[in-house]
Amino acid sequence: MKCLRYTADGPLLVPGPVRIELPDGTVAESDRVTVALCLCRRSRIFPFCDTSHRRKRKPRTERRQDGTEKA
């Protein structure tokens, strides 16, 4: 039995090698021992993960009722 590992903020780790058929009919292949599949859809090499999910986002600034920003 194959074990797939889902990580909360990252890719789906799949034992390789794999052959992936995408909805548009294209085929992606990897012969790596473990393959990271992109779940965030930000990857430039989709369906494979390129760690784009690690990009930091600007922290949200909160506003008080009087309109001034909280730190």
C-alpha positions in Angstrom: 0.0 0.0 0.0 1.3 3.5 -0.9 1.2 6.2 1.8 0.5 9.8 0.8 1.5 12.5 3.2 -0.6 15.7 3.4 1.0 18.7 5.1 -1.2 21.6 6.3 0.7 24.5 4.6 2.7 22.6 2.0 2.6 20.1 -0.8 1.2 16.6 -1.0 4.2 14.2 -0.7 3.8 11.1 -2.9 6.1 8.1 -3.2 7.6 8.1 -6.7 8.1 7.6 -9.5 4.8 9.1 -10.7 2.9 9.8 -13.9 0.3 12.4 -13.5 -2.4 13.0 -16.1 -3.9 16.5 -15.8 -7.4 17.6 -16.8 -6.2 19.2 -20.0 -4.7 15.9 -21.2 -1.0 16.8 -20.5 1.1 14.3 -18.7 3.7 15.1 -16.1 6.3 12.5 -15.0 8.8 12.4 -12.2 11.2 9.6 -11.3 12.1 11.0 -7.9 11.9 8.8 -4.8 9.4 11.2 -3.2 7.4 13.7 -5.3 6.0 17.0 -3.9 2.7 17.8 -5.6 1.5 21.4 -5.4 -1.8 22.1 -3.6 -1.6 25.9 -3.5 -1.5 26.2 -7.3 1.2 29.0 -7.1 3.9 26.8 -8.4 5.6 27.7 -11.7 6.2 24.0 -12.3 2.7 22.9 -11.5 1.7 20.1 -10.8 5.0 19.8 -8.9 5.8 22.0 -5.9 8.5 24.7 -6.3 8.0 26.0 -2.6 6.0 29.0 -3.8 3.7 28.4 -0.8 6.6 29.6 1.4 6.3 33.2 0.2 5.7 35.5 3.0 2.6 37.7 3.0 2.5 41.2 4.5 1.1 41.1 8.0 -2.4 42.5 8.3 -2.6 45.8 10.2 -5.6 46.1 12.5 -7.4 49.3 13.0 -8.9 50.7 16.1 -12.4 52.1 16.2 -11.0 55.6 16.0 -9.3 54.7 12.7 -5.7 54.5 13.9 -3.5 51.4 13.3 -2.6 48.9 15.9 0.9 47.5 16.0 
